[in-house]
Amino acid sequence: MLNFIYWPVSWIMWVWHWVFDHITPNTPGGNGIAWALSVIFLVFTLRAILYKPFVKQIRTTKKMQEINPQLQAIRKKYAKDRVKMTEEMQKLQKEHGFNPLLGCLPMLLQIPVFIGLFHVLRSFNRMATGMGQLHMTAEQTRNTGNYAFNPEQVQNFLDARLFGVPLSSYITEPVSEFQAFVQPGQPIDFTRLNIAIVVIPMMIIASIATHMNSRASVARQPEAALENPQTRMMNMLALYVFPLGILVTGPFFPVAILLYWMSNNIWTYGQQHIVFGRIEKEEEEARQAKQEKLKANAPKPGARPDRAKKNKSSGSGQTPLSLDKSDDSAEEAALDAASDGDNTNGTDDSSSTQHVVGSKPKPGAKPAGAASSKSSGNSGSGPKKQGSSNQRNKRGGKKGRR
């Protein structure tokens, strides 16, 4: 049913075994190393293919952490309207180019590979009973091909030893199935204790490596992300539940599967340091570029900023207008004072002059008192002369009467 997974996995493993089989000696121990390396490099091949999705996963996680406060605000605002909340969250994620699927893609792609490798390793020994098992005899299973591997390669795998035990053996395996790992008529050269001695340390190493990788990933999370209940739950699973799961399920998995876990954790540890270091370097370069841009736009020491220049220029442009207006008002006031001087006598002229002088000039205008007094003085010269001639006539009249 899952042959589209089993065949590619077996072919990749076949290629790497062909490479290492020409390097290692043709002995049970040498063959064990060649098969072990083929499993390890199967993992490395898969992780190399998933490198770019892994980088996108890290960037997606960072984007999620950046927009997390906005998501929390949307959840709080539309707590009673689930449909509106979902629409707003999807809109926000689309604006920031956030794709939740990219965060799970590397993990999702590793699951079928793990299932395929587990099935291919278990299919080297087909003596087991149960779902998907053929319940073959030892002779039949040694002469039956396994996907990309021919019967001779199957026999080579079953006879290979890593630390004295077969690669597809496991602690809980029935003793009756041990016969497939030796040639017909040959005694079994290992025990369940031998398998446990090899498997238990590998289980512990794989569990600790899983915990350390999760711990390094959690340490890079910001404090805002750690306040999210869902993030805390996922961190708890990664830090404690998954490592504990390896210890619990380890006795049921073949030696080669534990090699898969160990090599996968080694790759993850190195890849995390490389990718996170590169991303931190890019962020530092972006910050420096931003600071340099701000420094370039900043005014030099002793120079006035652009805003002051703009304000100064705008203020100087308004000043002449205000002066013109004030001059016009002063002229109008002077004309009014002159007209009043022509229509009234000297006493009225002085009162009107005092009234004009006492009035407050407009802001920026020249005092109107001087102009009005001057104009009133000029206009009042005529009445003064006329008054002096009248006085002379009156004096002349008095002299005539005498």
C-alpha positions as CSV (number, residue, x, y, z in Angstrom):
1,M,0.0,0.0,0.0
2,L,2.9,2.4,0.8
3,N,5.2,1.1,-1.8
4,F,5.7,4.7,-3.1
5,I,7.5,5.3,0.2
6,Y,9.2,1.9,0.7
7,W,10.9,1.8,-2.7
8,P,12.6,5.2,-2.6
9,V,13.8,4.6,0.9
10,S,15.3,1.2,0.0
11,W,16.9,2.6,-3.2
12,I,18.7,5.4,-1.3
13,M,19.9,2.9,1.3
14,W,21.0,0.6,-1.5
15,V,23.1,3.4,-3.1
16,W,24.9,4.2,0.1
17,H,25.5,0.6,1.0
18,W,27.0,0.1,-2.5
19,V,29.4,3.0,-1.8
20,F,30.5,1.8,1.7
21,D,30.6,-1.9,0.8
22,H,33.6,-1.1,-1.5
23,I,35.4,0.6,1.4
24,T,34.8,-1.6,4.4
25,P,36.2,-5.2,4.7
26,N,34.0,-8.1,3.7
27,T,33.5,-9.5,7.2
28,P,30.5,-9.6,9.5
29,G,31.8,-6.6,11.5
30,G,32.9,-4.7,8.3
31,N,29.5,-5.4,6.7
32,G,27.8,-4.2,9.8
33,I,29.6,-0.9,9.6
34,A,28.7,-0.6,5.9
35,W,25.0,-1.2,6.6
36,A,25.1,1.2,9.6
37,L,26.6,3.9,7.5
38,S,24.0,3.4,4.8
39,V,21.3,4.0,7.4
40,I,23.1,7.1,8.7
41,F,23.6,8.6,5.3
42,L,20.0,7.8,4.4
43,V,19.1,10.2,7.2
44,F,21.6,12.8,6.0
45,T,20.3,12.6,2.5
46,L,16.8,13.2,3.7
47,R,17.8,16.1,5.9
48,A,19.8,17.7,3.1
49,I,16.7,17.6,0.9
50,L,14.7,19.2,3.7
51,Y,17.3,21.9,4.4
52,K,15.4,24.7,2.6
53,P,12.1,23.8,4.2
54,F,13.8,23.8,7.6
55,V,15.2,27.3,7.0
56,K,11.7,28.4,6.0
57,Q,10.3,26.8,9.1
58,I,12.7,28.9,11.3
59,R,11.8,32.1,9.5
60,T,8.1,31.2,9.8
61,T,8.6,30.7,13.5
62,K,10.2,34.1,13.9
63,K,7.4,35.7,11.9
64,M,4.9,34.0,14.2
65,Q,6.7,35.4,17.2
66,E,6.7,38.9,15.8
67,I,3.0,39.0,15.0
68,N,2.0,37.0,18.2
69,P,1.0,40.2,20.1
70,Q,-1.3,41.2,17.2
71,L,-2.8,37.8,17.1
72,Q,-3.4,37.9,20.9
73,A,-5.1,41.3,20.4
74,I,-7.4,39.9,17.7
75,R,-8.3,36.9,19.9
76,K,-9.2,39.3,22.7
77,K,-11.2,41.6,20.5
78,Y,-13.2,38.9,18.7
79,A,-13.4,36.4,21.5
80,K,-17.2,36.1,21.0
81,D,-17.1,35.9,17.2
82,R,-15.0,32.9,16.0
83,V,-15.7,33.5,12.3
84,K,-14.5,37.1,12.4
85,M,-11.5,36.1,14.6
86,T,-10.4,33.5,12.0
87,E,-10.8,36.0,9.1
88,E,-8.8,38.7,10.8
89,M,-6.0,36.2,11.8
90,Q,-5.8,34.9,8.3
91,K,-5.7,38.4,6.9
92,L,-2.9,39.3,9.3
93,Q,-0.9,36.2,8.4
94,K,-1.3,36.9,4.7
95,E,-0.1,40.5,5.1
96,H,3.1,39.3,6.8
97,G,3.6,36.3,4.4
98,F,3.1,33.8,7.2
99,N,2.3,30.2,6.3
100,P,1.6,27.9,9.2
101,L,2.1,24.8,7.0
102,L,5.8,25.7,6.5
103,G,6.4,25.4,10.2
104,C,5.3,21.7,10.2
105,L,6.5,20.7,6.7
106,P,10.0,19.3,7.7
107,M,8.5,17.2,10.6
108,L,5.6,16.0,8.4
109,L,8.0,14.9,5.6
110,Q,10.2,12.9,8.1
111,I,7.3,10.8,9.3
112,P,6.8,8.8,6.1
113,V,10.6,8.3,5.8
114,F,10.7,6.9,9.3
115,I,7.8,4.6,8.5
116,G,9.4,3.5,5.3
117,L,12.8,2.8,7.0
118,F,11.1,0.9,9.8
119,H,9.2,-1.3,7.4
120,V,12.3,-2.0,5.1
121,L,14.4,-3.0,8.1
122,R,11.7,-5.2,9.5
123,S,11.2,-6.8,6.1
124,F,14.8,-8.2,6.1
125,N,13.5,-10.8,8.6
126,R,10.0,-12.0,7.6
127,M,9.7,-14.7,10.2
128,A,7.5,-12.5,12.5
129,T,3.7,-13.0,12.8
130,G,1.2,-10.2,12.9
131,M,-0.1,-7.5,10.7
132,G,1.9,-7.1,7.5
133,Q,4.2,-10.0,8.3
134,L,4.5,-13.1,6.1
135,H,5.5,-15.6,8.8
136,M,8.3,-17.2,6.6
137,T,10.8,-19.7,7.7
138,A,14.4,-18.8,8.2
139,E,15.4,-20.3,4.9
140,Q,12.6,-18.6,3.0
141,T,13.3,-15.2,4.5
142,R,17.0,-15.5,3.6
143,N,16.2,-16.2,0.0
144,T,13.6,-13.5,-0.5
145,G,14.4,-10.1,-1.8
146,N,13.5,-6.9,0.0
147,Y,12.4,-4.1,-2.3
148,A,15.6,-2.8,-3.9
149,F,17.8,-5.5,-2.3
150,N,18.3,-8.9,-3.9
151,P,18.5,-12.2,-1.9
152,E,22.3,-12.1,-1.6
153,Q,22.1,-8.6,-0.1
154,V,19.4,-9.7,2.3
155,Q,21.7,-12.5,3.5
156,N,24.6,-10.1,3.8
157,F,22.4,-7.8,5.9
158,L,21.2,-10.7,8.2
159,D,24.8,-11.9,8.7
160,A,26.2,-8.4,9.4
161,R,26.9,-7.5,13.1
162,L,27.2,-4.1,14.8
163,F,28.8,-4.4,18.2
164,G,28.1,-8.2,18.0
165,V,24.3,-8.0,17.3
166,P,22.2,-7.9,14.0
167,L,21.1,-4.4,12.8
168,S,17.4,-5.4,12.7
169,S,17.3,-7.1,16.1
170,Y,15.5,-5.6,19.0
171,I,15.2,-6.3,22.7
172,T,11.6,-7.7,22.7
173,E,12.2,-9.8,19.6
174,P,11.1,-13.5,20.0
175,V,14.0,-15.9,20.3
176,S,12.5,-18.1,17.5
177,E,13.2,-15.3,15.0
178,F,16.9,-15.2,15.9
179,Q,17.4,-18.2,13.6
180,A,17.1,-15.9,10.5
181,F,20.3,-14.1,11.5
182,V,22.5,-17.1,11.0
183,Q,23.0,-19.5,8.2
184,P,21.0,-22.8,8.3
185,G,22.5,-25.2,10.8
186,Q,24.7,-22.6,12.5
187,P,24.3,-21.8,16.2
188,I,23.1,-18.4,17.3
189,D,26.0,-16.2,18.2
190,F,24.2,-13.5,20.3
191,T,21.7,-13.3,23.1
192,R,18.9,-11.0,24.3
193,L,21.4,-9.6,26.8
194,N,23.8,-8.7,24.1
195,I,21.1,-6.8,22.3
196,A,20.1,-4.9,25.5
197,I,23.7,-4.0,26.1
198,V,23.9,-2.3,22.7
199,V,20.4,-0.9,22.6
200,I,20.0,0.7,26.1
201,P,23.0,3.1,25.7
202,M,21.7,4.0,22.3
203,M,18.3,4.7,23.7
204,I,19.7,7.0,26.4
205,I,22.0,8.8,23.9
206,A,19.1,9.4,21.5
207,S,16.8,10.6,24.4
208,I,19.4,13.0,25.7
209,A,20.2,14.3,22.2
210,T,16.5,14.9,21.6
211,H,16.2,16.8,24.9
212,M,19.3,19.0,24.2
213,N,18.1,19.9,20.7
214,S,14.7,20.9,22.1
215,R,16.4,22.8,24.9
216,A,18.5,24.8,22.4
217,S,15.4,25.6,20.3
218,V,13.4,26.8,23.3
219,A,16.3,28.9,24.5
220,R,16.1,31.0,21.3
221,Q,12.4,31.8,21.8
222,P,11.5,35.3,23.0
223,E,9.8,35.9,26.3
224,A,6.6,37.0,24.6
225,A,6.3,33.6,22.9
226,L,6.9,31.7,26.2
227,E,3.9,33.5,27.7
228,N,1.6,31.7,25.1
229,P,0.0,28.6,26.7
230,Q,0.2,26.7,23.4
231,T,3.9,27.4,23.1
232,R,4.5,26.3,26.7
233,M,2.7,23.1,26.0
234,M,4.7,22.3,22.8
235,N,7.9,23.1,24.7
236,M,6.9,20.7,27.4
237,L,6.3,18.0,24.9
238,A,9.6,18.6,23.1
239,L,11.6,18.8,26.3
240,Y,10.3,15.9,28.2
241,V,7.6,13.8,26.5
242,F,9.4,13.1,23.3
243,P,12.7,12.1,25.0
244,L,10.8,10.0,27.4
245,G,8.9,8.4,24.5
246,I,12.2,7.2,23.1
247,L,13.1,5.5,26.3
248,V,9.7,3.8,26.5
249,T,9.5,2.6,22.9
250,G,13.2,1.9,22.4
251,P,13.0,-1.8,23.3
252,F,10.5,-2.3,20.5
253,F,12.6,-0.8,17.7
254,P,15.5,-2.4,15.8
255,V,19.1,-1.2,16.3
256,A,19.1,0.5,13.0
257,I,16.1,2.6,14.0
258,L,18.0,3.9,17.0
259,L,20.9,4.7,14.7
260,Y,18.4,6.7,12.7
261,W,17.3,8.7,15.8
262,M,20.9,9.3,16.9
263,S,22.1,10.5,13.5
264,N,19.0,12.6,13.0
265,N,19.7,14.4,16.3
266,I,23.3,14.9,15.3
267,W,22.3,16.5,12.1
268,T,19.6,18.7,13.8
269,Y,22.1,19.9,16.4
270,G,24.6,21.1,13.7
271,Q,22.0,22.4,11.4
272,Q,20.3,24.5,14.1
273,H,23.6,26.2,15.0
274,I,24.4,26.9,11.4
275,V,20.9,28.2,10.4
276,F,20.4,30.3,13.6
277,G,23.9,31.7,13.3
278,R,23.2,32.8,9.7
279,I,19.9,34.3,10.6
280,E,21.3,36.2,13.5
281,K,24.1,37.5,11.3
282,E,21.6,38.7,8.7
283,E,19.6,40.5,11.4
284,E,22.7,42.1,12.7
285,E,23.7,43.3,9.2
286,A,20.1,44.7,8.8
287,R,20.4,46.6,12.1
288,Q,23.8,48.1,11.1
289,A,22.5,49.1,7.7
290,K,19.5,50.8,9.4
291,Q,21.8,52.7,11.8
292,E,24.1,53.8,9.0
293,K,21.1,55.1,7.1
294,L,19.9,57.1,10.1
295,K,23.4,58.5,10.6
296,A,23.6,59.5,7.0
297,N,20.2,61.4,7.2
298,A,21.1,63.0,10.5
299,P,22.5,66.7,10.4
300,K,26.2,67.2,10.8
301,P,27.6,68.7,14.1
302,G,26.9,72.4,14.1
303,A,24.4,72.3,11.3
304,R,20.8,73.2,11.7
305,P,18.3,70.4,11.0
306,D,16.1,70.6,7.9
307,R,13.0,71.2,10.0
308,A,14.4,74.5,11.4
309,K,15.3,75.6,7.9
310,K,11.8,74.9,6.7
311,N,10.2,76.8,9.7
312,K,12.6,79.7,9.1
313,S,11.8,79.9,5.5
314,S,8.1,79.7,6.1
315,G,8.3,82.4,8.8
316,S,10.3,84.8,6.6
317,G,7.8,84.4,3.9
318,Q,4.9,85.5,6.1
319,T,6.7,88.5,7.7
320,P,6.5,90.9,4.6
321,L,2.8,90.2,4.3
322,S,2.1,91.2,7.9
323,L,4.3,94.3,7.5
324,D,2.4,95.3,4.3
325,K,-0.9,94.9,6.1
326,S,0.3,96.9,9.1
327,D,1.5,99.7,6.7
328,D,-1.8,99.8,5.0
329,S,-3.6,100.0,8.4
330,A,-1.3,102.9,9.5
331,E,-2.0,104.8,6.3
332,E,-5.8,104.3,6.7
333,A,-5.5,105.6,10.2
334,A,-3.6,108.7,9.1
335,L,-6.1,109.5,6.4
336,D,-9.0,109.2,8.9
337,A,-7.2,111.5,11.2
338,A,-6.6,114.1,8.4
339,S,-10.2,114.1,7.4
340,D,-11.3,114.6,11.0
341,G,-8.9,117.5,11.2
342,D,-10.5,119.3,8.2
343,N,-14.0,119.1,9.6
344,T,-13.3,120.1,13.2
345,N,-11.6,123.0,15.1
346,G,-8.3,122.9,16.9
347,T,-9.8,121.6,20.1
348,D,-11.4,118.7,18.4
349,D,-8.2,118.1,16.5
350,S,-6.3,117.6,19.7
351,S,-8.8,115.2,21.1
352,S,-8.9,113.2,17.9
353,T,-5.2,113.2,17.8
354,Q,-5.0,111.9,21.4
355,H,-7.6,109.2,20.5
356,V,-5.5,108.0,17.6
357,V,-2.3,108.1,19.6
358,G,-3.9,106.1,22.4
359,S,-5.2,103.3,20.2
360,K,-3.1,100.1,20.1
361,P,-1.4,99.4,16.8
362,K,-1.7,96.0,15.2
363,P,1.1,93.4,15.6
364,G,4.0,94.4,13.3
365,A,2.4,97.7,12.3
366,K,4.0,101.2,12.8
367,P,2.5,103.4,15.5
368,A,-0.3,105.4,14.0
369,G,0.0,108.3,16.5
370,A,2.9,109.9,14.8
371,A,1.5,109.7,11.3
372,S,-1.9,111.0,12.5
373,S,-0.4,113.8,14.5
374,K,1.7,114.8,11.6
375,S,-1.2,114.7,9.1
376,S,-3.5,116.5,11.6
377,G,-0.8,119.1,12.1
378,N,-0.6,119.7,8.4
379,S,-4.3,119.8,7.8
380,G,-4.8,122.0,10.9
381,S,-2.5,124.8,9.6
382,G,-5.3,126.3,7.5
383,P,-7.8,126.8,10.4
384,K,-5.1,128.3,12.6
385,K,-4.2,130.9,10.0
386,Q,-7.9,131.8,9.5
387,G,-8.4,132.2,13.2
388,S,-5.4,134.6,13.5
389,S,-6.8,136.8,10.7
390,N,-10.2,137.0,12.4
391,Q,-8.5,138.1,15.6
392,R,-6.8,140.9,13.7
393,N,-10.1,142.1,12.2
394,K,-11.6,142.2,15.6
395,R,-8.8,144.3,16.9
396,G,-9.1,146.7,14.0
397,G,-12.8,147.1,14.7
398,K,-12.2,148.0,18.3
399,K,-9.6,150.6,17.2
400,G,-12.1,152.2,14.8
401,R,-14.8,152.5,17.5
402,R,-12.3,154.3,19.7
